[in-house]
């Protein structure tokens, strides 16, 4: 066995270095305290101290310095790491100053005139306290400033081949100041902040953290030329989509590289450093205001509960599992038939969440025997049903599978939930269920009717939550565009007028939970999706964000609408009463329910057609069963 002889020596050197550092700090503080007392006496007598008071001062000096040094030590000042002195530590210095000032003042008033040598003049007490404690604080601030400057110079010299990029920070708010401070202390980033731009009139010309506000965002082109700027970093943590797009377009017009700091929720959540600057992505331009949950009602639903999420390996299902975990769930059942994606989400949650039990279940939600055994074994109180076939063109050529997974499996898992006493059943639906023109949309509309029907048959509260496309979900348009751009193109868009609603995966998942907590049973909740986005515009934006020009460096071609696709998705249906809820982004669509016998007959007919592979008849039946449906029957 070999012994690493360097480690004890390194430890010893570290200890001695710390001791030496502490001793040097003691000596410097004593020097400041002594100097402050002498300066106070000199100022008291206009630098002409009478001989008698020189004698008095020499008697008083040791006592005053001892009291002041003692309050610094007892107050915990020497437990601070001088490199991290900030506003929080300032309070401790202030308290130490008061604790030293009061006994010296009391001594001055209590000692009789016969002991004049021990009576420190009032003006000296006041000036000495200010000089002494201001001095020891300033000493640490100066040490920190010098050390940071030295380390920054060293890191810049050795990092990124010594090439420093000049940056302009767009946004001088709290996030901008945090970014500037962190960049300043991180020389290894190779960034040199030349100034801020901000549209706030009151900030113009001001200096924030040593960095001047040079102008407004409209001045970016001029400042880029004057300051030789390499990058503009957008440091507005909650910028609206309109403002962000405007700043990116200004940068494109120069042109200069536009980058961005992480989103506000990431910074506050501690998941990323604010200085982890990245390229602006299409998700940023499509971003919306952060979701604000009524967390008390979600906590009431999930805290201490056993929750089952079906389709837990999918884009929405996995994010639902993450959101559920953070609300104090006692046990989380992850149901997924694809082993690999189940392995991924199981491993991720085990690494990040240790407060509850995680049970990965490989199962098909359409397998009655398997699902019955799972429900019997774990007795969940909440079931979130996200398992579904969701791709419109794929289901157009596999319509019977859409029936099996989206309709019949929903009926099965929903009925079992009622049978085993589940408290709340939440079904994830889609805007494609509104006046459906595709097999997928029709199957999800029938699934909504099924869930609504189950609510009248069991004590369980059944709700459906309907929303549009989610950004970056598997198989969605953004990952496809990204792959096409990286491959050199062309980028394919089905139709120049195709528009869609978009929502981030975390936002959609949080609102699903919120809706589930608000529901009394039987509702179809509709999420506010904001403004629709033209897919053609999205393609052009993505190409521009890669630093290339659409139709010049890379082509965009139109391939024609695919079977079952609409040009414009909707979130409301005819005859639907849309009511507000107490959450501003969630609405209730109250649809007229189908009679139970009609639901039963319809499901039996769908089962018969799917098992027989009779696809044309299946499409025709959807149009008969759903008066609002308009499926192509050939």
C-alpha positions as CSV (number, residue, x, y, z in Angstrom):
1,X,0.0,0.0,0.0
2,X,1.3,3.5,-0.9
3,X,0.9,6.5,1.3
4,X,0.4,10.0,-0.2
5,X,3.0,11.9,1.7
6,X,2.0,15.2,0.1
7,X,-1.4,15.4,1.8
8,X,-0.3,15.8,5.4
9,X,2.3,18.4,4.3
10,X,-0.4,20.2,2.2
11,X,-2.7,20.2,5.2
12,X,0.0,21.6,7.5
13,X,0.8,24.3,5.1
14,X,-2.8,25.2,4.8
15,X,-3.2,25.4,8.6
16,X,-0.1,27.6,9.0
17,X,-1.3,29.8,6.1
18,X,-4.6,30.3,7.9
19,X,-3.0,31.0,11.2
20,X,-0.6,33.5,9.6
21,X,-3.5,35.1,7.9
22,X,-5.4,35.4,11.2
23,X,-2.3,36.8,13.0
24,X,-1.8,39.4,10.2
25,X,-5.5,40.4,10.5
26,X,-5.1,40.9,14.3
27,X,-2.0,43.1,13.9
28,X,-3.6,45.2,11.2
29,X,-6.8,45.7,13.2
30,X,-4.7,46.7,16.3
31,X,-2.8,49.2,14.1
32,X,-6.1,50.6,12.8
33,X,-7.6,50.8,16.4
34,X,-4.5,52.6,17.7
35,X,-4.3,54.9,14.7
36,X,-8.0,55.8,15.1
37,X,-7.6,56.8,18.8
38,X,-4.5,58.9,18.0
39,X,-6.3,60.6,15.1
40,X,-9.3,61.4,17.2
41,X,-7.2,63.0,19.9
42,X,-5.3,65.0,17.2
43,X,-8.5,66.3,15.7
44,X,-10.0,67.1,19.1
45,X,-7.1,69.5,19.8
46,X,-6.5,70.7,16.2
47,X,-3.3,68.6,16.0
48,X,-1.8,70.6,19.0
49,X,-2.4,68.2,22.0
50,X,-1.5,69.7,25.4
51,X,1.2,67.8,27.2
52,X,-1.2,66.9,30.0
53,X,-3.6,65.3,27.5
54,X,-0.8,63.4,25.8
55,X,-0.2,61.8,29.1
56,X,-3.9,61.1,29.6
57,X,-4.1,59.6,26.1
58,X,-1.3,57.2,26.6
59,X,-3.1,56.0,29.8
60,X,-6.5,55.7,28.0
61,X,-5.2,54.1,24.8
62,X,-4.7,50.5,26.0
63,X,-8.1,50.4,27.8
64,X,-10.0,51.7,24.8
65,X,-8.2,49.5,22.3
66,X,-8.8,46.5,24.5
67,X,-12.5,47.1,24.8
68,X,-12.8,47.7,21.0
69,X,-10.8,44.6,20.2
70,X,-12.8,42.5,22.6
71,X,-16.1,43.5,21.1
72,X,-14.8,42.6,17.6
73,X,-13.7,39.2,18.9
74,X,-16.8,38.5,21.0
75,X,-19.1,39.8,18.2
76,X,-17.8,37.2,15.8
77,X,-16.0,39.5,13.4
78,X,-13.1,37.1,13.2
79,X,-15.2,34.2,12.1
80,X,-15.9,36.0,8.9
81,X,-14.0,35.2,5.7
82,X,-12.7,38.6,4.7
83,X,-13.2,37.8,1.0
84,X,-17.0,37.6,1.4
85,X,-17.6,40.7,3.5
86,X,-20.9,42.3,2.4
87,X,-24.0,44.0,3.6
88,X,-25.0,41.2,5.9
89,X,-21.7,41.4,7.8
90,X,-22.0,45.2,8.2
91,X,-24.6,44.7,10.9
92,X,-22.1,42.8,13.0
93,X,-19.6,45.7,12.8
94,X,-22.3,48.2,13.7
95,X,-23.2,46.2,16.8
96,X,-19.6,45.8,17.8
97,X,-19.1,49.6,17.5
98,X,-22.2,50.2,19.8
99,X,-21.0,47.7,22.3
100,X,-17.6,49.4,22.5
101,X,-19.0,52.9,22.5
102,X,-21.3,52.4,25.5
103,X,-18.9,51.1,28.2
104,X,-16.3,53.8,27.3
105,X,-19.1,56.4,27.5
106,X,-20.3,55.1,30.8
107,X,-16.7,55.1,32.1
108,X,-16.4,58.7,31.1
109,X,-19.5,59.8,33.0
110,X,-18.8,57.6,36.0
111,X,-15.2,58.4,36.7
112,X,-14.8,61.5,39.0
113,X,-12.8,64.5,37.9
114,X,-10.0,63.6,40.4
115,X,-9.2,60.7,38.0
116,X,-9.1,62.9,34.9
117,X,-6.6,60.7,33.3
118,X,-9.3,58.0,32.8
119,X,-11.9,60.4,31.5
120,X,-11.9,60.1,27.7
121,X,-13.3,63.3,26.1
122,X,-16.8,62.9,24.6
123,X,-15.7,64.1,21.2
124,X,-12.8,61.6,21.2
125,X,-15.1,58.7,22.1
126,X,-17.4,59.5,19.2
127,X,-14.7,60.2,16.6
128,X,-12.6,57.2,17.7
129,X,-15.6,54.8,17.4
130,X,-16.3,56.0,13.9
131,X,-12.7,55.8,12.8
132,X,-11.9,52.5,14.5
133,X,-14.8,50.4,13.3
134,X,-15.0,52.1,10.0
135,X,-11.3,51.4,9.6
136,X,-11.4,47.7,10.4
137,X,-14.4,47.3,8.0
138,X,-12.6,49.3,5.2
139,X,-9.5,47.1,5.7
140,X,-11.5,44.0,4.8
141,X,-13.2,45.7,1.9
142,X,-9.9,46.8,0.5
143,X,-8.4,43.4,0.9
144,X,-11.3,41.8,-0.9
145,X,-11.2,44.4,-3.7
146,X,-7.5,43.9,-4.3
147,X,-7.8,40.1,-4.2
148,X,-10.6,40.0,-6.7
149,X,-8.8,42.3,-9.0
150,X,-5.7,40.2,-8.9
151,X,-7.6,36.9,-9.4
152,X,-9.6,38.4,-12.3
153,X,-6.4,39.5,-14.0
154,X,-4.8,36.1,-13.5
155,X,-7.8,34.2,-14.8
156,X,-8.3,36.4,-17.8
157,X,-4.6,36.0,-18.5
158,X,-4.8,32.2,-18.4
159,X,-8.4,31.6,-19.5
160,X,-9.7,31.3,-23.0
161,X,-6.2,32.0,-24.5
162,X,-6.2,35.4,-22.9
163,X,-8.9,36.7,-25.3
164,X,-11.4,38.9,-23.4
165,X,-14.8,39.6,-24.9
166,X,-16.3,43.0,-24.4
167,X,-19.9,42.8,-23.4
168,X,-22.8,45.1,-22.9
169,X,-25.4,44.2,-20.3
170,X,-29.0,44.9,-21.4
171,X,-31.0,45.4,-18.2
172,X,-29.7,47.2,-15.1
173,X,-32.2,45.7,-12.7
174,X,-31.6,43.2,-9.9
175,X,-30.7,40.4,-12.3
176,X,-28.3,42.6,-14.2
177,X,-26.5,43.7,-11.1
178,X,-26.2,40.1,-9.9
179,X,-24.8,39.1,-13.3
180,X,-22.3,42.0,-13.3
181,X,-21.1,41.1,-9.9
182,X,-20.6,37.5,-10.7
183,X,-18.9,38.2,-14.0
184,X,-16.6,40.6,-12.2
185,X,-15.6,37.9,-9.8
186,X,-15.3,35.2,-12.5
187,X,-12.3,36.2,-14.6
188,X,-12.4,32.7,-16.1
189,X,-15.5,33.7,-18.1
190,X,-13.3,35.9,-20.2
191,X,-15.8,38.7,-20.2
192,X,-15.2,42.5,-19.8
193,X,-18.4,44.4,-18.9
194,X,-18.2,47.8,-20.6
195,X,-21.6,49.1,-19.4
196,X,-25.3,48.7,-19.0
197,X,-28.2,49.7,-21.3
198,X,-31.6,50.2,-19.7
199,X,-34.8,51.9,-20.8
200,X,-35.5,53.2,-17.3
201,X,-35.1,57.0,-17.5
202,X,-34.0,57.3,-13.9
203,X,-31.1,55.0,-14.4
204,X,-29.5,56.9,-17.3
205,X,-26.0,58.0,-16.5
206,X,-25.9,56.3,-13.1
207,X,-23.2,53.9,-12.0
208,X,-24.3,50.5,-10.7
209,X,-21.7,48.3,-9.1
210,X,-19.0,50.3,-10.7
211,X,-20.5,50.0,-14.2
212,X,-22.1,52.9,-15.9
213,X,-25.5,52.9,-17.6
214,X,-24.5,54.1,-21.1
215,X,-27.9,54.5,-22.7
216,X,-31.1,52.8,-23.7
217,X,-31.6,49.6,-25.6
218,X,-32.2,51.6,-28.8
219,X,-28.6,52.9,-28.4
220,X,-27.1,49.4,-28.7
221,X,-26.0,49.8,-32.3
222,X,-24.1,53.0,-31.5
223,X,-22.5,51.6,-28.3
224,X,-21.4,48.4,-30.1
225,X,-19.4,50.5,-32.5
226,X,-18.1,53.0,-29.9
227,X,-17.1,50.3,-27.4
228,X,-16.1,47.6,-29.8
229,X,-18.6,45.2,-28.2
230,X,-18.4,41.5,-29.0
231,X,-21.6,40.4,-27.3
232,X,-24.8,41.9,-25.8
233,X,-26.0,39.9,-22.8
234,X,-29.7,40.3,-22.0
235,X,-29.9,40.4,-18.2
236,X,-33.7,41.0,-17.7
237,X,-34.7,37.9,-15.8
238,X,-38.5,38.3,-16.5
239,X,-38.4,39.9,-20.0
240,X,-41.7,39.7,-21.9
241,X,-41.6,37.9,-25.2
242,X,-42.1,41.3,-27.0
243,X,-39.2,43.0,-25.2
244,X,-36.9,40.1,-25.7
245,X,-37.7,39.8,-29.4
246,X,-37.2,43.6,-29.8
247,X,-33.7,43.4,-28.2
248,X,-32.7,40.4,-30.3
249,X,-33.8,42.2,-33.5
250,X,-31.8,45.3,-32.5
251,X,-28.7,43.0,-32.0
252,X,-29.4,41.3,-35.4
253,X,-29.5,44.7,-37.1
254,X,-25.9,45.5,-36.0
255,X,-25.1,42.6,-36.2
256,X,-23.8,41.6,-32.8
257,X,-24.2,38.3,-30.9
258,X,-27.1,38.3,-28.4
259,X,-26.9,36.1,-25.4
260,X,-29.0,35.7,-22.3
261,X,-28.8,34.8,-18.6
262,X,-30.9,31.9,-17.2
263,X,-34.6,32.5,-16.4
264,X,-35.6,34.0,-13.1
265,X,-37.2,30.7,-11.7
266,X,-33.9,28.9,-12.4
267,X,-31.8,31.5,-10.6
268,X,-34.2,31.7,-7.6
269,X,-34.4,27.9,-7.5
270,X,-30.6,27.6,-7.3
271,X,-30.4,25.3,-10.3
272,X,-28.0,27.4,-12.2
273,X,-25.5,30.2,-11.7
274,X,-26.6,33.6,-13.0
275,X,-23.3,33.9,-14.9
276,X,-24.0,30.7,-16.9
277,X,-24.7,32.9,-20.0
278,X,-26.1,31.1,-23.0
279,X,-27.3,31.8,-26.5
280,X,-30.8,33.1,-26.9
281,X,-33.1,30.2,-28.0
282,X,-36.5,30.1,-29.6
283,X,-38.0,29.1,-26.2
284,X,-36.9,32.5,-24.9
285,X,-38.7,34.3,-27.7
286,X,-41.8,32.2,-27.1
287,X,-41.6,32.5,-23.3
288,X,-44.5,33.8,-21.2
289,X,-44.9,35.2,-17.7
290,X,-43.9,32.7,-15.0
291,X,-46.8,30.6,-13.6
292,X,-47.8,31.5,-10.1
293,X,-49.4,28.6,-8.4
294,X,-51.8,28.7,-5.5
295,X,-49.5,26.3,-3.8
296,X,-51.7,25.8,-0.7
297,X,-54.4,23.9,-2.7
298,X,-51.8,21.9,-4.6
299,X,-50.1,21.0,-1.3
300,X,-53.4,19.9,0.1
301,X,-53.8,17.6,-2.9
302,X,-50.3,16.1,-3.0
303,X,-48.6,16.4,0.4
304,X,-48.2,13.1,2.1
305,X,-50.2,11.4,-0.7
306,X,-49.4,8.4,-2.9
307,X,-49.5,9.6,-6.5
308,X,-49.5,7.6,-9.7
309,X,-48.4,9.1,-13.0
310,X,-49.0,7.2,-16.1
311,X,-46.8,7.8,-19.2
312,X,-44.2,8.9,-16.7
313,X,-41.3,8.7,-19.2
314,X,-42.8,11.1,-21.7
315,X,-42.2,14.8,-21.9
316,X,-45.3,15.8,-20.0
317,X,-45.4,12.8,-17.7
318,X,-41.8,13.1,-16.6
319,X,-42.3,16.8,-15.8
320,X,-45.5,16.1,-13.9
321,X,-43.5,13.6,-11.8
322,X,-40.9,16.2,-11.1
323,X,-43.5,18.7,-10.0
324,X,-45.4,16.2,-7.9
325,X,-42.2,15.2,-6.1
326,X,-41.5,18.8,-4.9
327,X,-44.9,19.0,-3.1
328,X,-44.0,16.5,-0.4
329,X,-45.6,13.4,-1.9
330,X,-45.0,10.4,0.3
331,X,-44.9,7.9,-2.6
332,X,-44.6,8.4,-6.4
333,X,-45.7,5.6,-8.7
334,X,-44.1,5.9,-12.2
335,X,-46.0,3.9,-14.7
336,X,-44.4,3.6,-18.2
337,X,-44.2,0.8,-20.7
338,X,-41.0,2.1,-22.4
339,X,-38.3,0.7,-20.1
340,X,-35.5,3.1,-21.2
341,X,-37.3,6.4,-20.5
342,X,-38.7,5.0,-17.2
343,X,-35.1,4.3,-16.2
344,X,-34.1,7.8,-17.0
345,X,-36.8,9.6,-14.9
346,X,-36.5,7.1,-12.1
347,X,-32.7,7.7,-11.8
348,X,-33.1,11.5,-12.1
349,X,-35.7,11.6,-9.3
350,X,-33.8,9.4,-7.0
351,X,-30.8,11.7,-7.4
352,X,-32.7,14.8,-6.6
353,X,-35.6,13.7,-4.3
354,X,-34.9,11.7,-1.2
355,X,-38.0,12.6,0.9
356,X,-40.3,10.0,-0.5
357,X,-40.5,6.6,-2.0
358,X,-40.3,6.1,-5.8
359,X,-41.7,3.0,-7.4
360,X,-41.0,2.5,-11.1
361,X,-43.6,0.3,-12.8
362,X,-43.1,-1.2,-16.2
363,X,-46.6,-1.6,-17.4
364,X,-49.1,-0.9,-20.2
365,X,-52.1,1.1,-19.0
366,X,-54.3,-1.0,-21.2
367,X,-53.3,-4.2,-19.4
368,X,-56.2,-4.7,-17.0
369,X,-54.6,-7.5,-14.9
370,X,-51.4,-5.6,-14.5
371,X,-53.0,-2.2,-13.6
372,X,-55.4,-3.8,-11.2
373,X,-52.5,-5.4,-9.3
374,X,-50.6,-2.0,-9.2
375,X,-53.6,-0.1,-7.9
376,X,-54.3,-2.9,-5.3
377,X,-50.7,-2.9,-4.1
378,X,-50.1,0.8,-3.8
379,X,-53.6,2.3,-3.3
380,X,-52.8,5.8,-4.8
381,X,-55.0,8.7,-3.8
382,X,-54.2,10.7,-6.9
383,X,-53.8,9.4,-10.5
384,X,-52.5,11.6,-13.2
385,X,-53.1,10.0,-16.6
386,X,-50.6,11.3,-19.1
387,X,-50.1,8.1,-21.1
388,X,-51.3,8.6,-24.7
389,X,-50.5,8.4,-28.3
390,X,-50.1,12.1,-29.2
391,X,-48.6,12.4,-32.7
392,X,-51.2,13.4,-35.3
393,X,-49.7,12.0,-38.5
394,X,-48.6,8.8,-36.8
395,X,-52.1,8.1,-35.5
396,X,-53.6,8.8,-39.0
397,X,-51.9,5.6,-40.2
398,X,-52.4,3.8,-36.9
399,X,-56.0,4.7,-36.0
400,X,-56.8,1.5,-34.1
401,X,-53.9,2.1,-31.8
402,X,-55.2,5.5,-30.9
403,X,-58.5,3.9,-29.9
404,X,-56.8,1.3,-27.7
405,X,-54.4,3.7,-25.9
406,X,-56.2,7.0,-25.8
407,X,-59.8,5.8,-25.4
408,X,-60.1,2.2,-24.1
409,X,-57.0,2.4,-21.8
410,X,-58.3,5.7,-20.4
411,X,-61.7,4.0,-19.6
412,X,-59.9,1.1,-18.0
413,X,-57.5,3.1,-15.8
414,X,-60.2,5.5,-14.9
415,X,-62.7,2.8,-13.9
416,X,-60.0,1.0,-11.8
417,X,-59.3,4.3,-10.1
418,X,-62.9,4.6,-9.1
419,X,-63.0,1.0,-8.1
420,X,-60.0,1.3,-5.8
421,X,-61.0,4.5,-4.1
422,X,-58.7,7.0,-5.8
423,X,-59.5,10.5,-4.6
424,X,-58.7,12.5,-7.8
425,X,-58.2,11.4,-11.4
426,X,-56.6,13.9,-13.7
427,X,-56.6,13.2,-17.5
428,X,-54.2,15.2,-19.7
429,X,-56.0,16.3,-22.8
430,X,-55.2,18.4,-25.9
431,X,-56.5,21.4,-27.9
432,X,-56.7,18.9,-30.8
433,X,-59.9,17.5,-29.2
434,X,-61.7,20.7,-30.2
435,X,-63.7,20.1,-33.4
436,X,-61.3,17.3,-34.2
437,X,-60.1,16.7,-37.8
438,X,-57.6,13.9,-36.8
439,X,-57.8,10.5,-35.3
440,X,-55.7,11.6,-32.4
441,X,-57.9,14.6,-31.7
442,X,-61.1,12.5,-32.0
443,X,-59.7,9.8,-29.6
444,X,-58.8,12.5,-27.0
445,X,-62.2,14.1,-27.3
446,X,-63.8,10.7,-26.6
447,X,-61.4,10.3,-23.7
448,X,-62.7,13.5,-22.3
449,X,-66.3,12.2,-22.6
450,X,-65.2,9.0,-20.9
451,X,-63.7,10.8,-17.9
452,X,-66.8,13.0,-17.6
453,X,-69.0,9.9,-17.6
454,X,-66.9,8.2,-15.0
455,X,-67.4,11.1,-12.7
456,X,-71.1,10.2,-12.4
457,X,-70.4,6.6,-11.7
458,X,-67.8,6.7,-8.9
459,X,-67.0,8.9,-5.9
460,X,-63.6,9.8,-7.4
461,X,-63.3,13.3,-8.7
462,X,-62.5,13.1,-12.4
463,X,-61.2,16.1,-14.4
464,X,-59.6,16.6,-17.8
465,X,-57.1,19.4,-18.5
466,X,-56.8,20.6,-22.1
467,X,-53.8,22.6,-23.5
468,X,-51.9,23.1,-26.7
469,X,-48.3,22.2,-27.8
470,X,-45.5,22.2,-25.4
471,X,-42.1,23.6,-26.2
472,X,-39.4,21.0,-26.8
473,X,-41.5,18.0,-26.2
474,X,-40.4,14.8,-27.9
475,X,-41.2,14.9,-31.6
476,X,-42.4,18.5,-31.5
477,X,-41.5,21.1,-34.1
478,X,-38.6,22.8,-32.3
479,X,-36.3,19.7,-31.9
480,X,-37.1,18.9,-35.6
481,X,-36.1,22.4,-36.8
482,X,-33.0,22.3,-34.7
483,X,-31.9,19.1,-36.3
484,X,-32.6,20.4,-39.7
485,X,-30.6,23.6,-39.2
486,X,-27.6,21.7,-37.8
487,X,-27.8,19.4,-40.8
488,X,-27.6,22.4,-43.1
489,X,-31.2,22.4,-44.1
490,X,-33.6,22.7,-45.6
491,X,-36.1,23.6,-42.8
492,X,-39.5,22.1,-43.6
493,X,-42.8,23.9,-42.7
494,X,-46.1,22.4,-43.7
495,X,-47.9,25.6,-44.6
496,X,-47.0,29.4,-44.4
497,X,-50.2,30.1,-42.4
498,X,-49.9,27.3,-39.9
499,X,-50.2,28.6,-36.3
500,X,-50.0,26.9,-33.0
501,X,-50.3,27.6,-29.3
502,X,-47.2,26.9,-27.3
503,X,-46.5,26.5,-23.6
504,X,-43.4,25.4,-21.7
505,X,-43.4,21.9,-20.2
506,X,-43.0,23.1,-16.6
507,X,-45.8,25.6,-17.1
508,X,-48.2,23.1,-18.5
509,X,-47.4,20.5,-15.8
510,X,-47.8,23.0,-13.0
511,X,-51.2,24.2,-14.4
512,X,-52.3,20.5,-14.7
513,X,-51.7,20.1,-11.0
514,X,-53.4,23.4,-10.2
515,X,-56.5,22.4,-12.2
516,X,-56.6,19.0,-10.6
517,X,-56.5,20.7,-7.1
518,X,-59.3,23.1,-8.1
519,X,-61.7,20.6,-9.7
520,X,-64.8,19.4,-8.1
521,X,-65.4,16.7,-10.6
522,X,-66.6,16.5,-14.2
523,X,-64.9,19.6,-15.5
524,X,-62.8,20.0,-18.6
525,X,-60.2,22.7,-17.7
526,X,-58.8,24.8,-20.5
527,X,-55.4,26.4,-19.9
528,X,-54.6,29.9,-21.2
529,X,-52.1,29.4,-23.9
530,X,-51.5,33.1,-24.7
531,X,-51.0,34.3,-28.2
532,X,-50.8,31.7,-31.1
533,X,-47.4,31.6,-32.9
534,X,-47.0,31.2,-36.7
535,X,-44.7,28.2,-37.4
536,X,-43.1,29.9,-40.4
537,X,-42.1,32.8,-38.2
538,X,-40.7,30.4,-35.6
539,X,-38.6,28.7,-38.3
540,X,-37.2,32.1,-39.4
541,X,-36.4,33.0,-35.8
542,X,-34.6,29.8,-35.1
543,X,-32.5,30.1,-38.2
544,X,-31.5,33.7,-37.2
545,X,-30.7,32.6,-33.7
546,X,-28.1,30.2,-35.2
547,X,-26.4,33.3,-36.7
548,X,-27.5,32.5,-40.3
549,X,-29.9,34.0,-42.7
550,X,-33.2,32.3,-43.8
551,X,-33.5,31.8,-47.6
552,X,-29.9,32.9,-48.1
553,X,-27.7,30.6,-46.0
554,X,-30.4,28.0,-45.5
555,X,-33.7,27.4,-47.3
556,X,-37.2,27.0,-45.9
557,X,-39.6,24.8,-47.9
558,X,-43.3,24.2,-47.6
559,X,-44.3,20.5,-47.7
560,X,-48.1,20.8,-47.4
561,X,-50.4,20.0,-44.5
562,X,-50.3,16.5,-43.3
563,X,-53.3,14.3,-42.9
564,X,-55.5,15.3,-40.0
565,X,-53.7,18.7,-39.4
566,X,-55.5,22.0,-39.0
567,X,-54.0,25.4,-39.9
568,X,-55.3,26.8,-36.6
569,X,-55.9,24.9,-33.3
570,X,-58.7,25.9,-31.0
571,X,-59.2,25.7,-27.3
572,X,-63.0,26.2,-27.1
573,X,-65.9,24.3,-28.6
574,X,-69.3,25.3,-29.8
575,X,-72.0,25.2,-27.1
576,X,-69.3,25.2,-24.4
577,X,-69.8,27.6,-21.4
578,X,-66.3,28.8,-20.5
579,X,-66.1,30.0,-16.9
580,X,-63.3,31.6,-15.0
581,X,-61.7,30.0,-12.1
582,X,-59.8,31.7,-9.3
583,X,-56.6,31.1,-11.2
584,X,-56.1,33.6,-14.1
585,X,-54.7,31.0,-16.5
586,X,-57.3,28.3,-16.0
587,X,-60.8,28.2,-17.3
588,X,-63.6,25.7,-17.1
589,X,-65.3,24.4,-20.2
590,X,-68.7,22.8,-19.2
591,X,-69.7,20.5,-22.0
592,X,-73.1,18.8,-22.3
593,X,-72.6,15.2,-21.0
594,X,-73.5,12.2,-23.0
595,X,-75.9,9.7,-21.5
596,X,-74.2,6.7,-19.8
597,X,-75.8,4.2,-22.2
598,X,-74.6,6.2,-25.2
599,X,-71.0,6.2,-23.9
600,X,-71.2,2.5,-23.3
601,X,-72.5,1.8,-26.7
602,X,-70.0,4.1,-28.3
603,X,-67.0,2.5,-26.5
604,X,-68.2,-1.0,-27.5
605,X,-68.5,0.0,-31.1
606,X,-65.0,1.6,-31.0
607,X,-63.6,-1.6,-29.4
608,X,-65.2,-3.7,-32.1
609,X,-63.9,-1.6,-35.0
610,X,-60.4,-1.3,-33.5
611,X,-60.0,-5.0,-32.8
612,X,-61.2,-5.8,-36.4
613,X,-58.8,-3.3,-37.9
614,X,-61.7,-1.6,-39.8
615,X,-60.1,1.8,-40.2
616,X,-62.5,3.5,-42.6
617,X,-65.5,2.5,-40.6
618,X,-63.7,3.8,-37.5
619,X,-63.2,7.2,-39.0
620,X,-66.9,7.3,-40.1
621,X,-68.0,6.4,-36.6
622,X,-66.0,9.2,-35.0
623,X,-67.9,11.6,-37.3
624,X,-71.2,10.1,-36.2
625,X,-70.4,9.9,-32.5
626,X,-68.9,13.4,-32.3
627,X,-71.1,15.8,-34.3
628,X,-68.3,18.4,-34.2
629,X,-65.7,16.0,-35.7
630,X,-64.7,16.4,-39.3
631,X,-62.4,13.4,-40.0
632,X,-61.5,12.4,-43.6
633,X,-63.3,9.0,-43.9
634,X,-61.5,7.7,-47.0
